[in-house]
Amino acid sequence: MDLVRLPLVRLYLFVLCSLPLFHWAHRFRFTLYDGLQIKHLNEVIFVGCYGGAIVGTAVAGYLLWTI
């Protein structure tokens, strides 16, 4: 548990949590566009996918900050 208190380890864990969230958002967005053919909902899909990734990143940052 003491290792998590190091700033470099926290930064690494933050990046390790946030990059997969944005990767998921990008892949899911284009799955909805191409797979389900709902390109007319461009703004809603964009805000939903990347907004979810931003919220998840903020939660990860908060949890890492409070450890």
N, CA, C and O of each residue as an XYZ file, in Angstrom:
268
protein
N       0.820     -1.191      0.000
C       0.000      0.000      0.000
C       0.870      1.263      0.000
O       0.437      2.311     -0.479
N       2.063      1.171      0.521
C       2.943      2.340      0.552
C       3.406      2.738     -0.847
O       3.720      3.902     -1.095
N       3.448      1.778     -1.747
C       3.887      2.073     -3.108
C       2.906      3.009     -3.814
O       3.321      3.833     -4.629
N       1.630      2.894     -3.516
C       0.603      3.724     -4.157
C       0.717      5.184     -3.722
O       0.204      6.069     -4.406
N       1.360      5.441     -2.629
C       1.500      6.815     -2.145
C       2.562      7.614     -2.913
O       2.642      8.833     -2.764
N       3.364      6.949     -3.719
C       4.385      7.644     -4.508
C       3.717      8.365     -5.689
O       2.875      7.780     -6.369
N       4.086      9.623     -5.934
C       3.435     10.397     -7.006
C       3.603      9.789     -8.399
O       2.674      9.836     -9.205
N       4.769      9.221     -8.691
C       4.983      8.633    -10.009
C       4.103      7.403    -10.217
O       3.609      7.170    -11.320
N       3.909      6.624     -9.171
C       3.041      5.450     -9.258
C       1.591      5.884     -9.437
O       0.845      5.258    -10.189
N       1.191      6.944     -8.754
C      -0.175      7.458     -8.923
C      -0.399      7.951    -10.351
O      -1.450      7.705    -10.942
N       0.579      8.637    -10.892
C       0.464      9.114    -12.264
C       0.356      7.938    -13.235
O      -0.459      7.961    -14.157
N       1.171      6.924    -13.028
C       1.124      5.731    -13.874
C      -0.242      5.054    -13.786
O      -0.810      4.670    -14.809
N      -0.770      4.907    -12.580
C      -2.084      4.287    -12.419
C      -3.193      5.130    -13.038
O      -4.154      4.590    -13.586
N      -3.062      6.451    -12.952
C      -4.039      7.340    -13.571
C      -4.061      7.153    -15.088
O      -5.126      7.044    -15.696
N      -2.876      7.118    -15.686
C      -2.787      6.897    -17.135
C      -3.280      5.504    -17.485
O      -3.952      5.315    -18.498
N      -2.950      4.534    -16.654
C      -3.377      3.158    -16.886
C      -4.896      3.027    -16.830
O      -5.461      2.153    -17.487
N      -5.555      3.866    -16.070
C      -7.021      3.845    -15.998
C      -7.666      4.682    -17.102
O      -8.697      4.289    -17.647
N      -7.081      5.815    -17.435
C      -7.748      6.730    -18.360
C      -7.604      6.319    -19.832
O      -8.555      6.470    -20.598
N      -6.466      5.818    -20.233
C      -6.294      5.460    -21.643
C      -7.260      4.375    -22.116
O      -7.824      4.519    -23.201
N      -7.479      3.303    -21.364
C      -8.474      2.327    -21.814
C      -9.892      2.891    -21.883
O     -10.683      2.462    -22.723
N     -10.221      3.837    -21.020
C     -11.553      4.441    -21.081
C     -11.741      5.212    -22.382
O     -12.793      5.108    -23.014
N     -10.744      5.978    -22.786
C     -10.869      6.719    -24.035
C     -10.771      5.802    -25.251
O     -11.379      6.078    -26.286
N     -10.023      4.733    -25.137
C      -9.976      3.745    -26.215
C     -11.345      3.105    -26.379
O     -11.825      2.942    -27.501
N     -11.977      2.741    -25.263
C     -13.320      2.181    -25.311
C     -14.298      3.172    -25.945
O     -15.106      2.793    -26.793
N     -14.225      4.430    -25.537
C     -15.148      5.444    -26.051
C     -15.014      5.570    -27.567
O     -16.016      5.651    -28.278
N     -13.800      5.587    -28.050
C     -13.563      5.712    -29.484
C     -14.098      4.502    -30.232
O     -14.784      4.644    -31.245
N     -13.785      3.315    -29.735
C     -14.232      2.092    -30.413
C     -15.757      1.950    -30.366
O     -16.374      1.567    -31.360
N     -16.362      2.257    -29.218
C     -17.805      2.138    -29.081
C     -18.525      3.155    -29.961
O     -19.574      2.857    -30.533
N     -17.964      4.345    -30.066
C     -18.554      5.392    -30.919
C     -18.618      4.920    -32.364
O     -19.660      5.043    -33.009
N     -17.524      4.385    -32.878
C     -17.534      3.949    -34.263
C     -18.282      2.639    -34.455
O     -18.722      2.348    -35.568
N     -18.438      1.848    -33.418
C     -19.303      0.676    -33.498
C     -20.751      1.111    -33.677
O     -21.488      0.524    -34.469
N     -21.155      2.135    -32.942
C     -22.510      2.645    -33.104
C     -22.698      3.289    -34.473
O     -23.749      3.125    -35.092
N     -21.708      4.008    -34.946
C     -21.816      4.645    -36.256
C     -21.916      3.611    -37.373
O     -22.848      3.634    -38.177
N     -20.946      2.711    -37.409
C     -20.845      1.783    -38.526
C     -21.710      0.541    -38.347
O     -22.324      0.067    -39.303
N     -21.760      0.021    -37.141
C     -22.502     -1.217    -36.918
C     -24.005     -1.012    -36.896
O     -24.745     -1.761    -37.535
N     -24.458     -0.017    -36.175
C     -25.898      0.221    -36.057
C     -26.417      1.288    -37.010
O     -27.624      1.522    -37.087
N     -25.512      1.934    -37.732
C     -25.875      2.939    -38.733
C     -26.722      4.069    -38.147
O     -27.743      4.448    -38.720
N     -26.297      4.598    -37.012
C     -27.034      5.713    -36.399
C     -26.162      6.970    -36.423
O     -25.900      7.586    -35.391
N     -25.730      7.325    -37.608
C     -24.865      8.491    -37.776
C     -25.613      9.800    -37.557
O     -24.995     10.844    -37.349
N     -26.922      9.747    -37.601
C     -27.699     10.971    -37.409
C     -27.695     11.442    -35.956
O     -28.079     12.577    -35.676
N     -27.266     10.589    -35.033
C     -27.173     10.961    -33.616
C     -25.722     11.271    -33.233
O     -25.265     10.907    -32.150
N     -25.026     11.929    -34.113
C     -23.591     12.179    -33.957
C     -23.260     12.867    -32.632
O     -22.383     12.404    -31.903
N     -23.940     13.953    -32.314
C     -23.618     14.726    -31.109
C     -23.936     13.949    -29.836
O     -23.170     13.986    -28.873
N     -25.058     13.251    -29.832
C     -25.464     12.493    -28.642
C     -24.480     11.366    -28.359
O     -24.090     11.142    -27.213
N     -24.085     10.665    -29.405
C     -23.130      9.558    -29.251
C     -21.773     10.088    -28.796
O     -21.135      9.501    -27.922
N     -21.336     11.192    -29.387
C     -20.049     11.776    -29.024
C     -20.028     12.172    -27.549
O     -19.096     11.836    -26.819
N     -21.058     12.885    -27.123
C     -21.125     13.338    -25.723
C     -21.260     12.148    -24.779
O     -20.642     12.135    -23.714
N     -22.046     11.164    -25.146
C     -22.232      9.992    -24.282
C     -20.954      9.182    -24.113
O     -20.584      8.815    -22.998
N     -20.290      8.912    -25.214
C     -19.081      8.084    -25.153
C     -17.924      8.800    -24.471
O     -17.362      8.299    -23.497
N     -17.572      9.967    -24.983
C     -16.425     10.675    -24.429
C     -16.741     11.314    -23.081
O     -15.852     11.485    -22.247
N     -17.996     11.662    -22.872
C     -18.397     12.159    -21.550
C     -18.254     11.082    -20.496
O     -17.813     11.351    -19.379
N     -18.631      9.851    -20.852
C     -18.441      8.737    -19.929
C     -16.979      8.480    -19.632
O     -16.617      8.158    -18.500
N     -16.137      8.621    -20.646
C     -14.700      8.435    -20.439
C     -14.131      9.536    -19.551
O     -13.259      9.278    -18.722
N     -14.616     10.750    -19.721
C     -14.137     11.860    -18.886
C     -14.582     11.674    -17.447
O     -13.808     11.908    -16.519
N     -15.827     11.255    -17.256
C     -16.318     11.018    -15.889
C     -15.541      9.885    -15.238
O     -15.163      9.988    -14.071
N     -15.298      8.803    -15.974
C     -14.517      7.697    -15.439
C     -13.095      8.095    -15.088
O     -12.542      7.637    -14.088
N     -12.506      8.949    -15.912
C     -11.161      9.447    -15.637
C     -11.159     10.330    -14.394
O     -10.238     10.264    -13.581
N     -12.191     11.154    -14.253
C     -12.283     12.013    -13.065
C     -12.457     11.179    -11.797
O     -11.870     11.493    -10.761
N     -13.252     10.130    -11.873
C     -13.434      9.249    -10.717
C     -12.124      8.546    -10.372
O     -11.768      8.438     -9.199
N     -11.411      8.071    -11.383
C     -10.118      7.429    -11.136
C      -9.134      8.397    -10.508
O      -8.408      8.038     -9.581
N      -9.108      9.629    -11.011
C      -8.229     10.639    -10.443
C      -8.580     10.961     -8.987
O      -7.698     11.102     -8.140
N      -9.862     11.073     -8.717
C     -10.299     11.343     -7.354
C      -9.915     10.203     -6.413
O      -9.421     10.441     -5.312
N     -10.141      8.979     -6.846
C      -9.798      7.836     -5.994
C      -8.300      7.729     -5.757
O      -7.867      7.394     -4.655
N      -7.514      8.008     -6.777
C      -6.055      7.963     -6.605
C      -5.569      9.123     -5.727
O      -4.597      8.975     -4.987
N      -6.232     10.254     -5.807
C      -5.832     11.413     -4.989
C      -6.136     11.186     -3.530
O      -5.389     11.646     -2.667
N      -7.233     10.477     -3.226
C      -7.658     10.306     -1.838
C      -7.004      9.106     -1.154
O      -7.219      8.896      0.040
N      -6.235      8.338     -1.859
C      -5.582      7.174     -1.231
C      -4.522      7.659     -0.261
O      -3.851      6.847      0.376
